[in-house]
Amino acid sequence: MELENGIYLHENIKGELKIYALQTGKPTVKFFMLVIARDTNHASQLLDLIKSDEFAEGYYKDKVIQVDSIKTGAQEDEMVERLLKVEYPDEPT
């Protein structure tokens, strides 16, 4: 429930920022949301929930990453790359 409330606020503020950018001629800011989990198991559960079709009708399934210390090798490299690019307009996260 709290996650759904957070998404609702996120989408409303994102809309207001788009309107502000259009009205003022300023660039649109890529808006994102950070969710903190209790531990890596909880983070995995949240990731599965957000990636499911049941959560926001699947809208966020390709727009979420889990950032934690468990990943190594190629998984860690991909996680770090996506995290560093999170503000880029063409990065889906």
WOMO-V199238 format. One record per residue. N is the residue number from 0. RES is the residue in three letters. D_LAST is the distance of its C-alpha to the last C-alpha in Angstrom with 1 decimal. Layout:
N,RES,D_LAST ; N,RES,D_LAST
This chain:
0,MET,21.6 ; 1,GLU,20.2 ; 2,LEU,16.6 ; 3,GLU,17.4 ; 4,ASN,19.1 ; 5,GLY,16.2 ; 6,ILE,14.0 ; 7,TYR,17.0 ; 8,LEU,17.4 ; 9,HIS,13.8 ; 10,GLU,14.3 ; 11,ASN,17.7 ; 12,ILE,17.0 ; 13,LYS,14.3 ; 14,GLY,17.1 ; 15,GLU,19.6 ; 16,LEU,17.7 ; 17,LYS,17.6 ; 18,ILE,21.3 ; 19,TYR,22.2 ; 20,ALA,20.7 ; 21,LEU,22.7 ; 22,GLN,25.8 ; 23,THR,25.9 ; 24,GLY,24.7 ; 25,LYS,22.2 ; 26,PRO,18.9 ; 27,THR,15.9 ; 28,VAL,13.7 ; 29,LYS,9.9 ; 30,PHE,10.0 ; 31,PHE,7.9 ; 32,MET,9.6 ; 33,LEU,10.8 ; 34,VAL,12.9 ; 35,ILE,15.8 ; 36,ALA,17.6 ; 37,ARG,21.3 ; 38,ASP,21.0 ; 39,THR,19.3 ; 40,ASN,20.8 ; 41,HIS,19.6 ; 42,ALA,16.0 ; 43,SER,16.4 ; 44,GLN,17.9 ; 45,LEU,15.1 ; 46,LEU,12.6 ; 47,ASP,15.1 ; 48,LEU,15.6 ; 49,ILE,12.1 ; 50,LYS,11.9 ; 51,SER,15.4 ; 52,ASP,16.8 ; 53,GLU,18.7 ; 54,PHE,15.9 ; 55,ALA,15.3 ; 56,GLU,16.7 ; 57,GLY,13.8 ; 58,TYR,11.5 ; 59,TYR,8.5 ; 60,LYS,9.5 ; 61,ASP,7.1 ; 62,LYS,4.0 ; 63,VAL,5.3 ; 64,ILE,6.9 ; 65,GLN,10.5 ; 66,VAL,12.0 ; 67,ASP,15.8 ; 68,SER,19.0 ; 69,ILE,19.8 ; 70,LYS,17.9 ; 71,THR,20.1 ; 72,GLY,20.6 ; 73,ALA,18.2 ; 74,GLN,15.8 ; 75,GLU,15.9 ; 76,ASP,15.6 ; 77,GLU,12.4 ; 78,MET,10.9 ; 79,VAL,12.3 ; 80,GLU,11.2 ; 81,ARG,7.5 ; 82,LEU,8.3 ; 83,LEU,10.6 ; 84,LYS,8.6 ; 85,VAL,5.9 ; 86,GLU,8.4 ; 87,TYR,9.1 ; 88,PRO,9.3 ; 89,ASP,8.9 ; 90,GLU,5.6 ; 91,PRO,3.8 ; 92,THR,0.0
